[in-house]
Amino acid sequence: GSLPWENIHEICTDDSLDALIVLDFFDSDYDVLTTQNTRQEKSNNRVIDVPYFHAEATLDVRSHWTMYNNNDTSEIDTKDLETETQYSNEGSTPDNAVNGLPSQRSATIKVGRTAGSTYGARIAPYWITVEREYYNRGSASLKKAATFSKKGMWEKAVVLWKDELSNSNKKIAGRAAYNLAIASEREGNIRTALEYAKRSRDEFADPKAADYAEILNGRWEDQKKLDQQFQMQ
């Protein structure tokens, strides 16, 4: 179950912590199945059936993680993780086949570490590189803005794209809004990027904007969670 708040406060106070990550639950099942099979091998110019044993182990690890905010007594994040890993080995006897498998203890420790790393990646900020394609044609201004952006002159490109938002041609206006979303995301302004992407989708019906808005919405939700974590510092 969850760690009582009095224990959380005590730990955080003793170690000057703002938050505490707790492994609330951890359980594992390790099942081994052994089957007998035969394979054909040549011996003294004859093909004979040779018996062998196949052992397969399935390790199922379940864990529940919670990140507690000691400052306002709240749960910042909670996550259930489940991992299934399989191992196999062959031997001339059932014991030989099973003995070649990792022990339950070693396999559980390894998968448990992976679960910890998985949760750590969920709550810790890290950089990734993404590629975005933007519109570079449709009007003279879109072409000129694309030239600016290729030269790293994004501020000048943004000016042209903003001007094109009032273009009577909705297709061009939608492309301009889409490009402004990319420019905003490039600057780290996810909320502004999402607003432009939604405008491109809803007001101008740009065909690419719906998928992009969904991506940005996911990034915005992650950003809000990250902001909440850093507010503790």
Salt bridges, closest charged atoms under 4 A:
ASP27 OD2 - ARG62 NH2 2.54
ASP29 OD2 - ARG62 NH2 3.09
GLU56 OE1 - HIS54 NE2 3.79
ASP60 OD2 - ARG62 NH1 2.67
ASP77 OD1 - ARG122 NH2 2.85
ASP77 OD1 - LYS225 NZ 3.29
ASP80 OD1 - HIS64 ND1 2.59
GLU90 OE1 - ARG39 NH2 2.73
GLU90 OE2 - HIS54 ND1 3.92
GLU185 OE2 - ARG132 NH2 2.82
GLU185 OE2 - ARG219 NH1 2.88
GLU187 OE2 - ARG186 NH1 3.01
ASP202 OD1 - ARG201 NE 2.63
GLU203 OE1 - ARG199 NE 2.87
GLU221 OE2 - LYS224 NZ 3.21
